[in-house]
Amino acid sequence: MNIIRNPKDVMSGLLFIALAALFAWQALDLPMGTAVRMGPGYFPLVLAGLMGVLGLIVLINGLRFPGEMPSGIAWRALGVLTFS
């Protein structure tokens, strides 16, 4: 029984969660403040939390709904997007 049904979504969800954890860890060095008087670390921490929640949603969808296996990197499309 294969639990991963859409590997692209699972990897994307894990990447979003890892980036959110990194940003939240970095935001903890800044003073938070309160909801009424926000400090410089309040908004980055809230955004990191939202990114983590969205990553969890993408991860769960990758485990629930079938998708296609990644076949390779589309080098031509990557080049066009990068250099245009």
PDB file with one MODEL, atoms N, CA, C and O in Angstrom:
MODEL        1
ATOM      1  N   MET A   1       0.844  -1.184   0.000  1.00  0.00           N
ATOM      2  CA  MET A   1       0.000   0.000   0.000  1.00  0.00           C
ATOM      3  C   MET A   1       0.887   1.245   0.000  1.00  0.00           C
ATOM      4  O   MET A   1       1.692   1.443   0.910  1.00  0.00           O
ATOM      5  N   ASN A   2       0.734   2.065  -1.013  1.00  0.00           N
ATOM      6  CA  ASN A   2       1.521   3.286  -1.129  1.00  0.00           C
ATOM      7  C   ASN A   2       0.728   4.451  -0.543  1.00  0.00           C
ATOM      8  O   ASN A   2      -0.365   4.761  -1.017  1.00  0.00           O
ATOM      9  N   ILE A   3       1.271   5.089   0.475  1.00  0.00           N
ATOM     10  CA  ILE A   3       0.552   6.168   1.151  1.00  0.00           C
ATOM     11  C   ILE A   3       0.678   7.489   0.396  1.00  0.00           C
ATOM     12  O   ILE A   3      -0.187   8.355   0.523  1.00  0.00           O
ATOM     13  N   ILE A   4       1.746   7.653  -0.388  1.00  0.00           N
ATOM     14  CA  ILE A   4       1.948   8.887  -1.143  1.00  0.00           C
ATOM     15  C   ILE A   4       1.273   8.743  -2.493  1.00  0.00           C
ATOM     16  O   ILE A   4       1.665   7.909  -3.309  1.00  0.00           O
ATOM     17  N   ARG A   5       0.255   9.561  -2.724  1.00  0.00           N
ATOM     18  CA  ARG A   5      -0.478   9.461  -3.981  1.00  0.00           C
ATOM     19  C   ARG A   5      -0.053  10.513  -4.989  1.00  0.00           C
ATOM     20  O   ARG A   5      -0.164  10.296  -6.196  1.00  0.00           O
ATOM     21  N   ASN A   6       0.437  11.664  -4.503  1.00  0.00           N
ATOM     22  CA  ASN A   6       0.901  12.724  -5.391  1.00  0.00           C
ATOM     23  C   ASN A   6       2.232  13.243  -4.861  1.00  0.00           C
ATOM     24  O   ASN A   6       2.251  14.127  -4.004  1.00  0.00           O
ATOM     25  N   PRO A   7       3.335  12.711  -5.354  1.00  0.00           N
ATOM     26  CA  PRO A   7       4.650  13.072  -4.823  1.00  0.00           C
ATOM     27  C   PRO A   7       4.995  14.552  -4.966  1.00  0.00           C
ATOM     28  O   PRO A   7       5.703  15.104  -4.124  1.00  0.00           O
ATOM     29  N   LYS A   8       4.504  15.199  -6.022  1.00  0.00           N
ATOM     30  CA  LYS A   8       4.790  16.628  -6.201  1.00  0.00           C
ATOM     31  C   LYS A   8       4.197  17.450  -5.060  1.00  0.00           C
ATOM     32  O   LYS A   8       4.862  18.327  -4.510  1.00  0.00           O
ATOM     33  N   ASP A   9       2.958  17.167  -4.710  1.00  0.00           N
ATOM     34  CA  ASP A   9       2.308  17.911  -3.631  1.00  0.00           C
ATOM     35  C   ASP A   9       2.935  17.592  -2.281  1.00  0.00           C
ATOM     36  O   ASP A   9       3.048  18.474  -1.430  1.00  0.00           O
ATOM     37  N   VAL A  10       3.337  16.367  -2.077  1.00  0.00           N
ATOM     38  CA  VAL A  10       3.972  16.002  -0.809  1.00  0.00           C
ATOM     39  C   VAL A  10       5.295  16.736  -0.646  1.00  0.00           C
ATOM     40  O   VAL A  10       5.577  17.282   0.421  1.00  0.00           O
ATOM     41  N   MET A  11       6.101  16.751  -1.694  1.00  0.00           N
ATOM     42  CA  MET A  11       7.385  17.453  -1.623  1.00  0.00           C
ATOM     43  C   MET A  11       7.189  18.960  -1.481  1.00  0.00           C
ATOM     44  O   MET A  11       7.922  19.613  -0.738  1.00  0.00           O
ATOM     45  N   SER A  12       6.210  19.513  -2.183  1.00  0.00           N
ATOM     46  CA  SER A  12       5.928  20.948  -2.062  1.00  0.00           C
ATOM     47  C   SER A  12       5.463  21.299  -0.658  1.00  0.00           C
ATOM     48  O   SER A  12       5.894  22.300  -0.087  1.00  0.00           O
ATOM     49  N   GLY A  13       4.589  20.478  -0.107  1.00  0.00           N
ATOM     50  CA  GLY A  13       4.107  20.718   1.253  1.00  0.00           C
ATOM     51  C   GLY A  13       5.225  20.651   2.278  1.00  0.00           C
ATOM     52  O   GLY A  13       5.282  21.467   3.198  1.00  0.00           O
ATOM     53  N   LEU A  14       6.118  19.671   2.119  1.00  0.00           N
ATOM     54  CA  LEU A  14       7.257  19.574   3.044  1.00  0.00           C
ATOM     55  C   LEU A  14       8.197  20.765   2.901  1.00  0.00           C
ATOM     56  O   LEU A  14       8.748  21.246   3.891  1.00  0.00           O
ATOM     57  N   LEU A  15       8.378  21.240   1.675  1.00  0.00           N
ATOM     58  CA  LEU A  15       9.217  22.419   1.453  1.00  0.00           C
ATOM     59  C   LEU A  15       8.599  23.659   2.092  1.00  0.00           C
ATOM     60  O   LEU A  15       9.306  24.438   2.730  1.00  0.00           O
ATOM     61  N   PHE A  16       7.289  23.853   1.930  1.00  0.00           N
ATOM     62  CA  PHE A  16       6.611  24.993   2.548  1.00  0.00           C
ATOM     63  C   PHE A  16       6.717  24.943   4.070  1.00  0.00           C
ATOM     64  O   PHE A  16       6.954  25.965   4.714  1.00  0.00           O
ATOM     65  N   ILE A  17       6.543  23.767   4.637  1.00  0.00           N
ATOM     66  CA  ILE A  17       6.617  23.626   6.097  1.00  0.00           C
ATOM     67  C   ILE A  17       8.030  23.892   6.587  1.00  0.00           C
ATOM     68  O   ILE A  17       8.213  24.542   7.617  1.00  0.00           O
ATOM     69  N   ALA A  18       9.032  23.402   5.866  1.00  0.00           N
ATOM     70  CA  ALA A  18      10.424  23.640   6.265  1.00  0.00           C
ATOM     71  C   ALA A  18      10.781  25.123   6.171  1.00  0.00           C
ATOM     72  O   ALA A  18      11.442  25.654   7.063  1.00  0.00           O
ATOM     73  N   LEU A  19      10.353  25.792   5.109  1.00  0.00           N
ATOM     74  CA  LEU A  19      10.619  27.220   4.978  1.00  0.00           C
ATOM     75  C   LEU A  19       9.888  28.026   6.049  1.00  0.00           C
ATOM     76  O   LEU A  19      10.436  28.986   6.589  1.00  0.00           O
ATOM     77  N   ALA A  20       8.662  27.637   6.352  1.00  0.00           N
ATOM     78  CA  ALA A  20       7.911  28.326   7.403  1.00  0.00           C
ATOM     79  C   ALA A  20       8.590  28.157   8.755  1.00  0.00           C
ATOM     80  O   ALA A  20       8.643  29.101   9.544  1.00  0.00           O
ATOM     81  N   ALA A  21       9.106  26.970   9.030  1.00  0.00           N
ATOM     82  CA  ALA A  21       9.820  26.750  10.294  1.00  0.00           C
ATOM     83  C   ALA A  21      11.094  27.589  10.354  1.00  0.00           C
ATOM     84  O   ALA A  21      11.425  28.142  11.403  1.00  0.00           O
ATOM     85  N   LEU A  22      11.805  27.684   9.241  1.00  0.00           N
ATOM     86  CA  LEU A  22      13.021  28.500   9.197  1.00  0.00           C
ATOM     87  C   LEU A  22      12.695  29.975   9.432  1.00  0.00           C
ATOM     88  O   LEU A  22      13.373  30.639  10.216  1.00  0.00           O
ATOM     89  N   PHE A  23      11.666  30.493   8.763  1.00  0.00           N
ATOM     90  CA  PHE A  23      11.296  31.896   8.929  1.00  0.00           C
ATOM     91  C   PHE A  23      10.778  32.169  10.338  1.00  0.00           C
ATOM     92  O   PHE A  23      11.064  33.224  10.904  1.00  0.00           O
ATOM     93  N   ALA A  24      10.021  31.239  10.910  1.00  0.00           N
ATOM     94  CA  ALA A  24       9.527  31.427  12.280  1.00  0.00           C
ATOM     95  C   ALA A  24      10.691  31.425  13.261  1.00  0.00           C
ATOM     96  O   ALA A  24      10.709  32.212  14.208  1.00  0.00           O
ATOM     97  N   TRP A  25      11.652  30.552  13.042  1.00  0.00           N
ATOM     98  CA  TRP A  25      12.825  30.499  13.925  1.00  0.00           C
ATOM     99  C   TRP A  25      13.601  31.809  13.858  1.00  0.00           C
ATOM    100  O   TRP A  25      14.070  32.306  14.882  1.00  0.00           O
ATOM    101  N   GLN A  26      13.739  32.372  12.654  1.00  0.00           N
ATOM    102  CA  GLN A  26      14.438  33.647  12.501  1.00  0.00           C
ATOM    103  C   GLN A  26      13.639  34.800  13.107  1.00  0.00           C
ATOM    104  O   GLN A  26      14.233  35.742  13.633  1.00  0.00           O
ATOM    105  N   ALA A  27      12.312  34.748  13.045  1.00  0.00           N
ATOM    106  CA  ALA A  27      11.480  35.822  13.578  1.00  0.00           C
ATOM    107  C   ALA A  27      11.459  35.824  15.101  1.00  0.00           C
ATOM    108  O   ALA A  27      11.132  36.841  15.712  1.00  0.00           O
ATOM    109  N   LEU A  28      11.803  34.704  15.718  1.00  0.00           N
ATOM    110  CA  LEU A  28      11.788  34.646  17.182  1.00  0.00           C
ATOM    111  C   LEU A  28      12.891  35.491  17.805  1.00  0.00           C
ATOM    112  O   LEU A  28      12.825  35.801  18.995  1.00  0.00           O
ATOM    113  N   ASP A  29      13.910  35.872  17.025  1.00  0.00           N
ATOM    114  CA  ASP A  29      14.966  36.741  17.537  1.00  0.00           C
ATOM    115  C   ASP A  29      14.512  38.192  17.672  1.00  0.00           C
ATOM    116  O   ASP A  29      15.142  38.977  18.381  1.00  0.00           O
ATOM    117  N   LEU A  30      13.422  38.550  16.996  1.00  0.00           N
ATOM    118  CA  LEU A  30      12.923  39.919  17.030  1.00  0.00           C
ATOM    119  C   LEU A  30      11.879  40.071  18.130  1.00  0.00           C
ATOM    120  O   LEU A  30      11.204  39.099  18.468  1.00  0.00           O
ATOM    121  N   PRO A  31      11.729  41.267  18.699  1.00  0.00           N
ATOM    122  CA  PRO A  31      10.693  41.466  19.726  1.00  0.00           C
ATOM    123  C   PRO A  31       9.288  41.337  19.125  1.00  0.00           C
ATOM    124  O   PRO A  31       9.009  41.906  18.070  1.00  0.00           O
ATOM    125  N   MET A  32       8.407  40.590  19.798  1.00  0.00           N
ATOM    126  CA  MET A  32       7.072  40.308  19.292  1.00  0.00           C
ATOM    127  C   MET A  32       6.095  41.455  19.506  1.00  0.00           C
ATOM    128  O   MET A  32       5.397  41.855  18.573  1.00  0.00           O
ATOM    129  N   GLY A  33       6.037  41.982  20.702  1.00  0.00           N
ATOM    130  CA  GLY A  33       5.024  42.976  21.026  1.00  0.00           C
ATOM    131  C   GLY A  33       3.708  42.286  21.322  1.00  0.00           C
ATOM    132  O   GLY A  33       3.691  41.108  21.678  1.00  0.00           O
ATOM    133  N   THR A  34       2.612  43.002  21.179  1.00  0.00           N
ATOM    134  CA  THR A  34       1.273  42.447  21.403  1.00  0.00           C
ATOM    135  C   THR A  34       0.453  42.642  20.135  1.00  0.00           C
ATOM    136  O   THR A  34       0.925  43.218  19.155  1.00  0.00           O
ATOM    137  N   ALA A  35      -0.788  42.151  20.172  1.00  0.00           N
ATOM    138  CA  ALA A  35      -1.650  42.304  18.998  1.00  0.00           C
ATOM    139  C   ALA A  35      -2.029  43.766  18.780  1.00  0.00           C
ATOM    140  O   ALA A  35      -2.270  44.182  17.647  1.00  0.00           O
ATOM    141  N   VAL A  36      -2.083  44.543  19.853  1.00  0.00           N
ATOM    142  CA  VAL A  36      -2.419  45.953  19.739  1.00  0.00           C
ATOM    143  C   VAL A  36      -1.193  46.774  19.344  1.00  0.00           C
ATOM    144  O   VAL A  36      -1.282  47.686  18.522  1.00  0.00           O
ATOM    145  N   ARG A  37      -0.072  46.446  19.928  1.00  0.00           N
ATOM    146  CA  ARG A  37       1.178  47.166  19.647  1.00  0.00           C
ATOM    147  C   ARG A  37       2.209  46.160  19.138  1.00  0.00           C
ATOM    148  O   ARG A  37       3.001  45.615  19.906  1.00  0.00           O
ATOM    149  N   MET A  38       2.178  45.930  17.835  1.00  0.00           N
ATOM    150  CA  MET A  38       2.990  44.883  17.233  1.00  0.00           C
ATOM    151  C   MET A  38       4.457  45.300  17.152  1.00  0.00           C
ATOM    152  O   MET A  38       4.786  46.439  16.822  1.00  0.00           O
ATOM    153  N   GLY A  39       5.320  44.342  17.464  1.00  0.00           N
ATOM    154  CA  GLY A  39       6.752  44.555  17.320  1.00  0.00           C
ATOM    155  C   GLY A  39       7.210  44.131  15.939  1.00  0.00           C
ATOM    156  O   GLY A  39       6.393  43.681  15.136  1.00  0.00           O
ATOM    157  N   PRO A  40       8.499  44.262  15.639  1.00  0.00           N
ATOM    158  CA  PRO A  40       9.000  43.913  14.308  1.00  0.00           C
ATOM    159  C   PRO A  40       8.976  42.415  14.012  1.00  0.00           C
ATOM    160  O   PRO A  40       9.108  42.034  12.849  1.00  0.00           O
ATOM    161  N   GLY A  41       8.816  41.561  15.000  1.00  0.00           N
ATOM    162  CA  GLY A  41       8.790  40.124  14.747  1.00  0.00           C
ATOM    163  C   GLY A  41       7.395  39.544  14.658  1.00  0.00           C
ATOM    164  O   GLY A  41       7.236  38.360  14.360  1.00  0.00           O
ATOM    165  N   TYR A  42       6.380  40.356  14.912  1.00  0.00           N
ATOM    166  CA  TYR A  42       5.003  39.854  14.942  1.00  0.00           C
ATOM    167  C   TYR A  42       4.528  39.428  13.554  1.00  0.00           C
ATOM    168  O   TYR A  42       4.060  38.303  13.377  1.00  0.00           O
ATOM    169  N   PHE A  43       4.646  40.316  12.578  1.00  0.00           N
ATOM    170  CA  PHE A  43       4.146  40.030  11.233  1.00  0.00           C
ATOM    171  C   PHE A  43       4.884  38.876  10.551  1.00  0.00           C
ATOM    172  O   PHE A  43       4.229  38.030   9.943  1.00  0.00           O
ATOM    173  N   PRO A  44       6.229  38.801  10.625  1.00  0.00           N
ATOM    174  CA  PRO A  44       6.900  37.634  10.025  1.00  0.00           C
ATOM    175  C   PRO A  44       6.490  36.311  10.664  1.00  0.00           C
ATOM    176  O   PRO A  44       6.408  35.288   9.983  1.00  0.00           O
ATOM    177  N   LEU A  45       6.231  36.329  11.975  1.00  0.00           N
ATOM    178  CA  LEU A  45       5.811  35.095  12.638  1.00  0.00           C
ATOM    179  C   LEU A  45       4.411  34.680  12.198  1.00  0.00           C
ATOM    180  O   LEU A  45       4.144  33.493  12.011  1.00  0.00           O
ATOM    181  N   VAL A  46       3.517  35.655  12.031  1.00  0.00           N
ATOM    182  CA  VAL A  46       2.171  35.349  11.548  1.00  0.00           C
ATOM    183  C   VAL A  46       2.227  34.804  10.121  1.00  0.00           C
ATOM    184  O   VAL A  46       1.539  33.836   9.798  1.00  0.00           O
ATOM    185  N   LEU A  47       3.044  35.423   9.268  1.00  0.00           N
ATOM    186  CA  LEU A  47       3.172  34.930   7.889  1.00  0.00           C
ATOM    187  C   LEU A  47       3.786  33.533   7.838  1.00  0.00           C
ATOM    188  O   LEU A  47       3.382  32.705   7.022  1.00  0.00           O
ATOM    189  N   ALA A  48       4.756  33.272   8.706  1.00  0.00           N
ATOM    190  CA  ALA A  48       5.352  31.935   8.761  1.00  0.00           C
ATOM    191  C   ALA A  48       4.311  30.909   9.207  1.00  0.00           C
ATOM    192  O   ALA A  48       4.281  29.792   8.693  1.00  0.00           O
ATOM    193  N   GLY A  49       3.469  31.280  10.151  1.00  0.00           N
ATOM    194  CA  GLY A  49       2.399  30.376  10.585  1.00  0.00           C
ATOM    195  C   GLY A  49       1.417  30.083   9.461  1.00  0.00           C
ATOM    196  O   GLY A  49       1.014  28.935   9.274  1.00  0.00           O
ATOM    197  N   LEU A  50       1.028  31.110   8.708  1.00  0.00           N
ATOM    198  CA  LEU A  50       0.123  30.899   7.574  1.00  0.00           C
ATOM    199  C   LEU A  50       0.767  30.024   6.497  1.00  0.00           C
ATOM    200  O   LEU A  50       0.109  29.169   5.904  1.00  0.00           O
ATOM    201  N   MET A  51       2.048  30.246   6.255  1.00  0.00           N
ATOM    202  CA  MET A  51       2.752  29.424   5.265  1.00  0.00           C
ATOM    203  C   MET A  51       2.829  27.967   5.722  1.00  0.00           C
ATOM    204  O   MET A  51       2.698  27.051   4.910  1.00  0.00           O
ATOM    205  N   GLY A  52       3.038  27.759   7.012  1.00  0.00           N
ATOM    206  CA  GLY A  52       3.062  26.394   7.538  1.00  0.00           C
ATOM    207  C   GLY A  52       1.714  25.710   7.410  1.00  0.00           C
ATOM    208  O   GLY A  52       1.647  24.527   7.077  1.00  0.00           O
ATOM    209  N   VAL A  53       0.635  26.445   7.674  1.00  0.00           N
ATOM    210  CA  VAL A  53      -0.714  25.875   7.543  1.00  0.00           C
ATOM    211  C   VAL A  53      -1.007  25.526   6.087  1.00  0.00           C
ATOM    212  O   VAL A  53      -1.545  24.457   5.800  1.00  0.00           O
ATOM    213  N   LEU A  54      -0.655  26.417   5.174  1.00  0.00           N
ATOM    214  CA  LEU A  54      -0.867  26.122   3.751  1.00  0.00           C
ATOM    215  C   LEU A  54      -0.019  24.939   3.290  1.00  0.00           C
ATOM    216  O   LEU A  54      -0.466  24.130   2.477  1.00  0.00           O
ATOM    217  N   GLY A  55       1.213  24.838   3.815  1.00  0.00           N
ATOM    218  CA  GLY A  55       2.052  23.684   3.491  1.00  0.00           C
ATOM    219  C   GLY A  55       1.446  22.391   3.994  1.00  0.00           C
ATOM    220  O   GLY A  55       1.534  21.357   3.333  1.00  0.00           O
ATOM    221  N   LEU A  56       0.829  22.447   5.168  1.00  0.00           N
ATOM    222  CA  LEU A  56       0.167  21.257   5.715  1.00  0.00           C
ATOM    223  C   LEU A  56      -1.034  20.858   4.861  1.00  0.00           C
ATOM    224  O   LEU A  56      -1.287  19.670   4.659  1.00  0.00           O
ATOM    225  N   ILE A  57      -1.771  21.846   4.363  1.00  0.00           N
ATOM    226  CA  ILE A  57      -2.914  21.555   3.488  1.00  0.00           C
ATOM    227  C   ILE A  57      -2.441  20.905   2.186  1.00  0.00           C
ATOM    228  O   ILE A  57      -3.041  19.933   1.726  1.00  0.00           O
ATOM    229  N   VAL A  58      -1.379  21.432   1.597  1.00  0.00           N
ATOM    230  CA  VAL A  58      -0.837  20.856   0.361  1.00  0.00           C
ATOM    231  C   VAL A  58      -0.326  19.437   0.618  1.00  0.00           C
ATOM    232  O   VAL A  58      -0.528  18.543  -0.204  1.00  0.00           O
ATOM    233  N   LEU A  59       0.334  19.236   1.754  1.00  0.00           N
ATOM    234  CA  LEU A  59       0.845  17.904   2.104  1.00  0.00           C
ATOM    235  C   LEU A  59      -0.292  16.903   2.255  1.00  0.00           C
ATOM    236  O   LEU A  59      -0.197  15.782   1.755  1.00  0.00           O
ATOM    237  N   ILE A  60      -1.357  17.289   2.932  1.00  0.00           N
ATOM    238  CA  ILE A  60      -2.501  16.381   3.124  1.00  0.00           C
ATOM    239  C   ILE A  60      -3.165  16.069   1.791  1.00  0.00           C
ATOM    240  O   ILE A  60      -3.564  14.929   1.550  1.00  0.00           O
ATOM    241  N   ASN A  61      -3.289  17.077   0.916  1.00  0.00           N
ATOM    242  CA  ASN A  61      -3.868  16.812  -0.408  1.00  0.00           C
ATOM    243  C   ASN A  61      -2.995  15.867  -1.217  1.00  0.00           C
ATOM    244  O   ASN A  61      -3.513  15.065  -1.995  1.00  0.00           O
ATOM    245  N   GLY A  62      -1.692  15.946  -1.051  1.00  0.00           N
ATOM    246  CA  GLY A  62      -0.795  15.029  -1.751  1.00  0.00           C
ATOM    247  C   GLY A  62      -0.923  13.599  -1.257  1.00  0.00           C
ATOM    248  O   GLY A  62      -0.651  12.655  -1.998  1.00  0.00           O
ATOM    249  N   LEU A  63      -1.335  13.439  -0.016  1.00  0.00           N
ATOM    250  CA  LEU A  63      -1.524  12.096   0.525  1.00  0.00           C
ATOM    251  C   LEU A  63      -2.913  11.537   0.216  1.00  0.00           C
ATOM    252  O   LEU A  63      -3.118  10.325   0.275  1.00  0.00           O
ATOM    253  N   ARG A  64      -3.865  12.409  -0.113  1.00  0.00           N
ATOM    254  CA  ARG A  64      -5.241  11.960  -0.331  1.00  0.00           C
ATOM    255  C   ARG A  64      -5.598  11.738  -1.794  1.00  0.00           C
ATOM    256  O   ARG A  64      -6.275  10.763  -2.123  1.00  0.00           O
ATOM    257  N   PHE A  65      -5.151  12.629  -2.677  1.00  0.00           N
ATOM    258  CA  PHE A  65      -5.596  12.590  -4.069  1.00  0.00           C
ATOM    259  C   PHE A  65      -4.464  12.138  -4.982  1.00  0.00           C
ATOM    260  O   PHE A  65      -3.327  12.578  -4.814  1.00  0.00           O
ATOM    261  N   PRO A  66      -4.755  11.271  -5.943  1.00  0.00           N
ATOM    262  CA  PRO A  66      -3.702  10.780  -6.838  1.00  0.00           C
ATOM    263  C   PRO A  66      -3.227  11.856  -7.798  1.00  0.00           C
ATOM    264  O   PRO A  66      -3.965  12.780  -8.138  1.00  0.00           O
ATOM    265  N   GLY A  67      -2.004  11.722  -8.221  1.00  0.00           N
ATOM    266  CA  GLY A  67      -1.406  12.655  -9.180  1.00  0.00           C
ATOM    267  C   GLY A  67      -0.402  11.906 -10.037  1.00  0.00           C
ATOM    268  O   GLY A  67      -0.363  10.676 -10.043  1.00  0.00           O
ATOM    269  N   GLU A  68       0.398  12.656 -10.751  1.00  0.00           N
ATOM    270  CA  GLU A  68       1.386  12.026 -11.630  1.00  0.00           C
ATOM    271  C   GLU A  68       2.765  12.100 -10.992  1.00  0.00           C
ATOM    272  O   GLU A  68       3.054  13.004 -10.208  1.00  0.00           O
ATOM    273  N   MET A  69       3.603  11.146 -11.334  1.00  0.00           N
ATOM    274  CA  MET A  69       4.975  11.122 -10.841  1.00  0.00           C
ATOM    275  C   MET A  69       5.793  12.197 -11.551  1.00  0.00           C
ATOM    276  O   MET A  69       5.580  12.448 -12.737  1.00  0.00           O
ATOM    277  N   PRO A  70       6.725  12.836 -10.843  1.00  0.00           N
ATOM    278  CA  PRO A  70       7.594  13.792 -11.534  1.00  0.00           C
ATOM    279  C   PRO A  70       8.472  13.073 -12.549  1.00  0.00           C
ATOM    280  O   PRO A  70       9.088  12.056 -12.230  1.00  0.00           O
ATOM    281  N   SER A  71       8.532  13.597 -13.772  1.00  0.00           N
ATOM    282  CA  SER A  71       9.272  12.907 -14.830  1.00  0.00           C
ATOM    283  C   SER A  71      10.653  13.500 -15.045  1.00  0.00           C
ATOM    284  O   SER A  71      11.555  12.801 -15.506  1.00  0.00           O
ATOM    285  N   GLY A  72      10.835  14.749 -14.728  1.00  0.00           N
ATOM    286  CA  GLY A  72      12.125  15.391 -14.937  1.00  0.00           C
ATOM    287  C   GLY A  72      11.959  16.894 -14.870  1.00  0.00           C
ATOM    288  O   GLY A  72      10.893  17.401 -14.522  1.00  0.00           O
ATOM    289  N   ILE A  73      13.003  17.586 -15.198  1.00  0.00           N
ATOM    290  CA  ILE A  73      12.983  19.041 -15.160  1.00  0.00           C
ATOM    291  C   ILE A  73      12.796  19.562 -16.579  1.00  0.00           C
ATOM    292  O   ILE A  73      13.492  19.130 -17.498  1.00  0.00           O
ATOM    293  N   ALA A  74      11.870  20.476 -16.758  1.00  0.00           N
ATOM    294  CA  ALA A  74      11.633  21.103 -18.061  1.00  0.00           C
ATOM    295  C   ALA A  74      12.633  22.245 -18.212  1.00  0.00           C
ATOM    296  O   ALA A  74      12.346  23.390 -17.864  1.00  0.00           O
ATOM    297  N   TRP A  75      13.805  21.915 -18.735  1.00  0.00           N
ATOM    298  CA  TRP A  75      14.897  22.889 -18.807  1.00  0.00           C
ATOM    299  C   TRP A  75      14.561  24.070 -19.707  1.00  0.00           C
ATOM    300  O   TRP A  75      14.931  25.204 -19.401  1.00  0.00           O
ATOM    301  N   ARG A  76      13.875  23.823 -20.798  1.00  0.00           N
ATOM    302  CA  ARG A  76      13.548  24.914 -21.721  1.00  0.00           C
ATOM    303  C   ARG A  76      12.591  25.901 -21.062  1.00  0.00           C
ATOM    304  O   ARG A  76      12.798  27.111 -21.153  1.00  0.00           O
ATOM    305  N   ALA A  77      11.561  25.411 -20.409  1.00  0.00           N
ATOM    306  CA  ALA A  77      10.612  26.286 -19.725  1.00  0.00           C
ATOM    307  C   ALA A  77      11.285  27.035 -18.579  1.00  0.00           C
ATOM    308  O   ALA A  77      11.002  28.212 -18.358  1.00  0.00           O
ATOM    309  N   LEU A  78      12.167  26.366 -17.856  1.00  0.00           N
ATOM    310  CA  LEU A  78      12.900  27.012 -16.772  1.00  0.00           C
ATOM    311  C   LEU A  78      13.782  28.134 -17.306  1.00  0.00           C
ATOM    312  O   LEU A  78      13.867  29.201 -16.698  1.00  0.00           O
ATOM    313  N   GLY A  79      14.426  27.904 -18.418  1.00  0.00           N
ATOM    314  CA  GLY A  79      15.266  28.930 -19.033  1.00  0.00           C
ATOM    315  C   GLY A  79      14.455  30.109 -19.529  1.00  0.00           C
ATOM    316  O   GLY A  79      14.855  31.259 -19.349  1.00  0.00           O
ATOM    317  N   VAL A  80      13.306  29.833 -20.158  1.00  0.00           N
ATOM    318  CA  VAL A  80      12.466  30.911 -20.668  1.00  0.00           C
ATOM    319  C   VAL A  80      11.949  31.772 -19.506  1.00  0.00           C
ATOM    320  O   VAL A  80      11.945  32.999 -19.597  1.00  0.00           O
ATOM    321  N   LEU A  81      11.521  31.138 -18.435  1.00  0.00           N
ATOM    322  CA  LEU A  81      11.019  31.892 -17.283  1.00  0.00           C
ATOM    323  C   LEU A  81      12.128  32.667 -16.584  1.00  0.00           C
ATOM    324  O   LEU A  81      11.901  33.774 -16.094  1.00  0.00           O
ATOM    325  N   THR A  82      13.305  32.103 -16.537  1.00  0.00           N
ATOM    326  CA  THR A  82      14.395  32.752 -15.829  1.00  0.00           C
ATOM    327  C   THR A  82      14.956  33.935 -16.594  1.00  0.00           C
ATOM    328  O   THR A  82      15.233  34.980 -16.006  1.00  0.00           O
ATOM    329  N   PHE A  83      15.124  33.784 -17.885  1.00  0.00           N
ATOM    330  CA  PHE A  83      15.818  34.806 -18.669  1.00  0.00           C
ATOM    331  C   PHE A  83      14.881  35.753 -19.425  1.00  0.00           C
ATOM    332  O   PHE A  83      15.359  36.570 -20.213  1.00  0.00           O
ATOM    333  N   SER A  84      13.586  35.672 -19.216  1.00  0.00           N
ATOM    334  CA  SER A  84      12.689  36.618 -19.909  1.00  0.00           C
ATOM    335  C   SER A  84      12.219  37.722 -19.013  1.00  0.00           C
ATOM    336  O   SER A  84      11.464  38.591 -19.449  1.00  0.00           O
TER     337      SER A  84
ENDMDL
END
